[in-house]
Amino acid sequence: MTILRTLLENNLSRNRALTAQHGLSFLVETGGRKILFDCSAGKAARKNAEKMHISLKDVDYVIVSHSHYDHAGGYPDMASHGVHAPLVTGPRFFEEKYARNGDIYTYLGCGFGPELLEKKGIRHLVCEETLPLFDGCYVVGGFARTYEFEKPPARFVRLTGSGMVEDDFPDEVCLALEDPNGLIVIAGCSHPGILNMLETVRSRFDRPVYAVFGGSHLVEADEDRLCGTIDRIRDMGIGMAGFNHCTGDAAQERLCAAGGGTVYTHLKTGDCIFLS
């Protein structure tokens, strides 16, 4: 059985004791292992885990989908509270990230550097393309850009040794789990494009995707992109899509009304999925 627990998301579920804020954090339990996928922006995900009677000190891996603050900013707090499992990221994770608005640049980065890992004695694993963690569990990055309409907004930039460049998110990774029904994909923000990511996973493993969960970054999608995404997800035969975080309310409504053989749901803070 694979269990996906939403430690934090933008919206609150029926458990009003928990805290919702802009960000994302999942706890994944599969194959007898525990994986913390994304860490939210601050302390809220850790505190929510405590209220859900979940210990994070015994997780086997921490995966951060990309280095934006709302996914990575809570990592130092978790590390200071005993979460010392290996950290898995994509390449160039520690390059500074910004949002550009004219001449103004707003810092969006993770807020820590490799010195934190060195101080805590935490192993850092970098996924370039496909990184096996254990049997049936993989981190996937280096996504092929198959769909031209899935481009990150030009306002997202990163600071490199050559100066500011538009961010094509080389650091973005997702989690792929083998299941008897197909692959289960867990994504953070899908900045490279949710379809690009799903196509890459399908191609690399030569297996269909059965379910996908996490952020889809459809919040800014126009009508053509939204319709194209719904059509392609249906054509892929994906049975379940639990999108949240950066998906956006309008896109959520359209997805949930789409039908076509795919069950759409919104995983809010405290919501859990049990897949057997």
Secondary structure, 3 states (H helix, E strand, C coil): CEEEEEEECCCECCCCCCCCCCCCEEEEEECCEEEEECCCCCCHHHHHHHHCCCCCCCCCEEECCCCCHHHHCCHHHHHHCCCCCCEEECCCCCCEEEEEECCEEEECCCCCCHHHHHHHCCCEEECCCEEEEECCEEEECCCCCCCCCCCCCCCEEEEECCEEEECCCCCCCEEEEEECCEEEEEECCCCCCHHHHHHHHHHHHCCCEEEEEEECCCCCCCHHHHHHHHHHHHHHCCCEEEEEHHHCHHHHHHHHHHCCCCEEEECCECCEEEEC
